Amino acid sequence: MSVYSGELTKEAIAQSVLLIESAFPDLDDSYYNILKLMIKESKMSDNRLFDAVKHVIRTCVYPRPAIANFLQYDKRVKLYNYNGYMDLINKYGGVINKTYSKVEVPGVKLGMWASNSDIEMYNLIKK
């Protein structure tokens, strides 16, 4: 599951394009037109877009970043359903109860579990 959720706003796209323009001044208008279209189609959230832009600026070693560099950026959390959680207990024993907790997942009614470190790092909501 992606740790990002929420809307993508026009303001976030505009701010992101300004950052990209400053970091990569040789990119042309057609690049930005395609980038904006692809960002909208990918249904990124504002936070994911900002993090993607910062990541590409920090890590791009070529003079021109690929549009895919922005689109593929994501942070994900491994979630376990009941059976997966039981597999962890069978494999590692009861100590799992101290390192994993049940979390709320939007749109999912069944119980899901995540590691406590992921819960803390990404501000997931415990059940």
N, C-alpha and C positions, 0 to 999 in steps of 0.2 A: 504494500500500500504506500502511495506517495505521502510524504509528510506535509505536502502543500495542499491547501484547499482555498476556496474563495474565488472571487471574480477577477477578471482582467479588465482594467479600466483604460480609457484613452489616455489619461494622464500618465499612467505607468508606462504605456508604450512610448509616449512622447519623451518622457524623462530618460527612458532606456536608450532610445535612439540618440538623444543628445550625448549620453555617456559614450556610446559606441562611436559616434562621429568624432568626439574628442580623442578617443584612444586610437582610432583607425581613420585618419583624415583622408586617405586615398580612396575610400569606398565611394561609389557613385550612387546617384538617385535610384537607379533600377535595383541595386542591391537592397536598399532600404524599403522600396516598394514590395519586393518579394519577401523580405524579412518580416515586415508588418503583416502581410497576408498570411504567411506561414504561422506566425505567432498567434494570430486570431484563430486560425483553424485548429491549432493544437490545444486550445482551451487552457492555456497556462493561467495561473493566478498571478497577481501582482508580485507577491513575494517570490514565487518561483522565477519569474522573469528577472527581477532585480538580482537574485542570487546567480542566475545563469549568466547575466551580463558581467557581473563582477568576476565570476569564475573564468569566463572566456578572456576577459581583459588580463587577469593574472596569469593564465596558462597558455595563451596562444603564442606559439613560437614562430609562426609564419607571418608574413606581412599582411595577409588577408585571411580573416577567420571564415570558415565555412558556415553557412546558415545552420547546418545540422549541429554545429558546436553549441549553439544557443538552444535549439529545440530538444536535444537529447538530454540536457541537464535535468537531473531530478535527484532527490534523496528519498530512499524508500526504507520502510520498516518491515521486518519479517513478522507476520502475524500467524498465529496458530489457532486452528479451530479446536474443538473438544478432542477429537481423535489425535490430532497432532500434539496437543498438550499432554494427553495420556501417553503417547509414544515417548515424549521427553521424560515423563515421570518413570516409565518403565526402563528407559536407558540410563538415567542419572539418579533415580531415586527421589525421595522426598525433599532433597535440598532444592529442587526446582521451585518448590512453593515459596522459597525465599528470594529467588532471582527473577521470577516471572509473575505477572499479575494480570487479572482480567481487565480489559479496556473497552471503552465505548467506541464503536465504529459506526459513523453515520450511514444509515440505510441498511445496517445489518442487525437483525434481531437476535441471532444466535450469539453465544459467548465466543469471544476471541481473546487470546492472550498474547502479550508482548513482553520482551525483557524489560526489567525495571530500569536498566540504563537507557534504553530507547524511550521509555515512558518519560523519564526525566529530561533527556536531551531534547525531545521534540514536543514536550508539554502535552502528551496524550492524557486523556481523561480516564482515570481508574474507575471501575464499576464497584 
